[in-house]
Amino acid sequence: MLGRIYTGELKKIVRPKAMIVLTVVLAVFLLIYAIVYNFIGNLNQIIVSSGVLDQETIAGTDEEEPAALSDETIDIVIQTCRKQLDGLQEDYKGKFGYRYYSSVFSVKAQLKALEFMKETKLYDAKIMGVNYSLNALTSETTADGFAEDYMGVVTSVIAIYAIVLGAGLLADEYRNGTIKLLLTRPISKNQLITAKLLAALTVCGSFMGVFSLLGYIYGLIAFKSATNESVYLVFNATSVIKSTVGAFVFGDFIMQLARVAIMMMVAYFLGTLSRKKTTGIIVALLIQLGIVSGILGLLPVQIGLLVPNLSLMNYFNASASVPTYGNFFISFVVDLVYIAAVTFGLYYSVNKRDVI
């Protein structure tokens, strides 16, 4: 029975007009981003060929650090990094020291990477956030870099669509009075909630997958592939693990997909709880756009907020920012708590309330 309900809800969601609009918007963004990315790539090549900057400088090498590490220079760089860390840790002990937590975390990760280089003598190793980046502004253009950057655009667009969709899944049924008609069929409230949730996740996940894949395919056509290139990731500022560029990008895709799913669930819960689609949309957008976390971020409470903890891939990038007092395991648990709370609240609020 759940399968039939799911199919019916899927047909209700897949409205030709909405699907066409979403497809056109994502296609336009793909075109615009392709033009911008090509321009940046060409500009980098012009700068390199003119001799103004070398490729290693574009790749993000700090001017104060040697262009190439070696047995003779690694100790100097590590010592400089430790001095920087000592200074930040002193600031961290101050009255508003929590604001320096992310910087301390990042420098610890970079120090760990440098110590790894010294121990293994892999001075040419590519380490994410230390001497390697997928960002076209700081590195050479690649198919994986384009896919990574465009995926951020796809996530932003689909997250907004998912919020609007999720907020009205049951709120519209309450407003139109069709909820009573739905429940005259031999289905339970839990089956209805689940079917709507799965249908919405299917649509949003499909768009995420298709357009992220299209971005990668275009990248393969226009730029060289770095998918199989080895890259080292500093995990949680405590250990260095070997991976590939492709695996990193795929991991980010999974995290972005989870972000869209969670924000859709938040909107679903808020819209259902208030029985007003507009309320669900507005509150969920305030959360998604970082307005709530931006305001509360002035206080040492980021570790308890949803959005800052959704960026789990930042714990694999030595230069990415992390929430105050956070680490990978704490952020992961916070995300699970929010998912559990929203899911419980959604089912509980529907089952304990009259349909009228």
N, C-alpha and C positions, 0 to 999 in steps of 0.2 A: 504493500500500500504506500509505503514511504517513497518508493520509486515513482509511482504515478503522480504523487503530490509534487515531487521534485521536478518531474518533467513539465507539469502544468505551471509551476512557478517559473521555470526556466523560460517557457514560452511567453509568460507575462513580462519578464524582464527584457528579453531580447526584442525590443521594439525597433523596427527598421530605422525610424527617424533618429532615435538616440544613438544607435549603433553607427549610422552614417556620420553623424556629427562628431562623435568621438574618434572615428577612424580618420576623418578629414583633419581634425585638430592635431592628432598624433603624427599624421603624414606631413603636415605643414611644418611642425616642429622638427621633424626629421630632415626636411629639406633645408630649413634655416640653419639647423645645427651643422649639417654637412658643409654648407657654404662657409660658416664661421670657422669650423675646424680645419677646412682646407686652407683658409686664409692664414690662420695661425701657423699651420705647418709650413706653408710657403714663406711666411715672414721669418720663422726660425731658420729655415735653410738659407735665406738671403743674409741674415745676420751672421751665420756661421761662415758662409762663403766669402763674406766681406772681411772676415778676420777681426771684427769688432769683439765678438765673443766666441769662445770655443764651445764645442758640443757639451763638454762636461759642466761648463758654467750654466748652460741652458738646462741641463738635467738636474739643476738644483744644488750644485756643490757650493758650499759656503765659501765666500772669498777669503775668509780668515783661515780656512783649513787648506792643507796641501791638496793639490789637484789629484795626486796619486799617493795612496798610503803605502808604507813599507815598514820594514823592521826598524828603520831609523826614525821614522816620523810618527808611528802609531802611539808611542808613549807620550809624545807631546800633545797629540790630539786628545788622548784619554785624560791627561792631566787638565787640559783646558776645559773639557766637558765636566770633570769633577768639580772644578772651581765654580763653574756656572751652576751646577747642582747645589753646591754648598750655599751660594748666594740666594738661590731660590728657596732653599729650605729655611734660611734665616727669615726671609720675607713671609714664608708660610707659618712661622711661629707668631707672627704679629697679630694685631687685633682683627684685621680682616684677611687673615692669611689664607682662608679657605679659597679665596679667589685665585691663588697661585697653585692650587692642587693640580690642575690639568697640565700646567707648565712643568711642574715637578715630575709628574707621571711621564710626560713626553721625554724629558731629558734623561730620566732613568732608563727609558726604553732605548734611547740613542746610545747611552753609555753601555748598556748590555750588548748592543750590536757591535760597538767598537771593541769591547772585550772579547766577543766571539771572533771577530776578525783577527785579533792578536793571537788567540789560542789556536786557531785553525790555520792562520796565515793565508786566509782567503781574502786578500786585500782588494781583489777585483769583484768580489761577490756583490750581487745586487740585493740590497736590503730595503724593503718597502718603508718609505718615510725617512730614510737616512741618505742614501745616494741614488734612490730610484723612486719614480712616481709615474702614475698613468695620466696625470694631468697634462694636457697639451700646452699649457702656459709655461710649464717647468720641465718638460721633457720632449723627446721626439714623438711625432705622431705615429700611432699604431692602431691596428684594427681593434685591439683590446681596449686601448685608451678611449677610442671613439665610442665603443659599446658601453664602457663604464660610465662615461660622461652623459651619453644620451639616455642611459638607463635612469639616471637621476631625474631627467626631464619627464620620462615616461611615468616614473613613480609619482611625481608631483601631480601630473594631470590625472592619472587613474585614481590616486588617493582622494582627490576632490570628487571625482565621479562616484567612487565607492562610498564616500560619506553621504552624498546626496541620495544615492541608491539605498544604502543601509538605513538611513533615517526614516525612509518612507515604507519600508517593507511591511511593517504592521501598523504604523501610524496612519497610513492611507486607508487601510482596511477599517480601522476604527472610525476615521473621519467619514468615510463613505457608507458605513454601516454594513459593509460586505463581510465583516468578521463573523457575524451571526450566521450568514448564509454558508460560509466556509465550514463552520463547525457543526452544521446540520448533517454533513457527510460523516461517514464512519471513520473519523480521524481524531486523534487526540491533539491537545494544544501543543504538546511537546513535538509531535510529528510535524505539525504546521511550522513551528519555530525552526526546527532543524531543516526542513525542506527549503524554506526561504533562505536560511543561512547558507546552505550548500549551493543553492542556485546562484546566489549573489557572488559567492566565492569562486564558482566556476567561471562566471562571466569576467570578473575582474582578473582572475588568474590567467585566463585565456588571452586577454588583451595584453597583460604584462608579458607573457611568454612570447606571443607573436611579434610584438613591436620591439622587444629587446633582441629577439633573434634577427629581425630585419635590420636593426642597427648594427649588429655584429656582421651580418652578411654584407652590408654596404661597406663596413670597415675593411673587410677582407678584399673587396673589389678596389677600394681607393687607397689603402695603406698596407704596409707589411704586417704580417701576423707575428705576435709575440706569445701566442697561446702556450707553446711548449717550452718557452724559455724558463729557466730556473730562477726563482726569486726566494729570498729568505724573509720570513715574517717574524717580527718580535712580538710574541704573544704575551699580553698582560704585563709587559715590562719586566718579565722574569725569565723568559726562555726564548731561544731562537729556533725556529723550525723551517725546514726546507719545503718549498712548494713550487708551484708553477704559476705563471701569470694567469693562465686560463682558469686554474682552480680558484685563485683569489677573486677573479671577476664573477665566477659562478657562485661562490660563497656570498658575494655581495648581492647577487640577484636573489638568492634565497632569502636574505635578510630584508631586502626591499619588498619582496613579495609578502613576507610576514608582516612588515610594517603596514602595507595596504590592507591586509586581512584584519589586523588588529584595529586599525582606525575605522574600518567598516563595521566591525563588531561594536565598537564604542558608540558610533552613530546609531546603530540598530538598537542598542540598549537605551540610549537617551531618548530617541524618537518614540520607542515603545513605552518607556516609563512615563513620559510627559503626554503621550498620545498626540504629539504635535511634531510634524516633520520639520518645521522651521526651527524649533528649539533644538532638535537633534543636530541639524546641519550647523547652526551657528556655534553651539558649544563645541562640537567636534572639530570644526574648522579652527576655532581659537586654539584648540589643543594641537592640531596638526601643523598649523603655521608657526608654532613655537611662541605664540604670544603669551600664553600662560607661563610656560617655562622661562621665557625671557624676563617676565616681571618677577617671578619667584626666584629666578636665577641670581638675583641680587642678594638673596639669603642662602645660607648653607643647607638648602633642602633639595638640590637637584637630584640627589640619589633616590629620592622618593617620588620623582615625577616620571611620567610615562615616556614622553618623546625623547629626552636625553638618553634614556636607557635602551632605546630601540636600535641605536647605531652600534651594534655589537662588533661589526667589522673594524671599528676604530681601535679595538683592542689588538688588532693585528697590524696596525700601522703606527710606526714609531713617532710620527709627527702629527697624528690626529688628536683632536681634543676629546676629553672624556668628562663625564659628570663629576661634580665634587664628591669626594670620598668614594668614588666608584672603582670597581674592577670588573673583569668579565663575569665572574661568578655571581657577584652581587647584582649586577645589571640583569643577568639572565634570570635570577630568582625574582627580581622586581617585575620583569616582563611576565613571568608565569603567574605571579600574584594578580596582576591586572587582568590577564586573560581569564583566570579562574573567577575573579570578582565580577567581571562584566558578564561572563557566561552564566554564573549563578544568579546574578541580578536580573538578567533577561528572562530566564525560565521561571524564576520565582515570581517576578512582577506580573507575568502573564497568567500563571496558574493560580495566583491568590487574588486576582481581580475579576470582577464580572466583565462580560464582553460588552455590556451596554455602556 
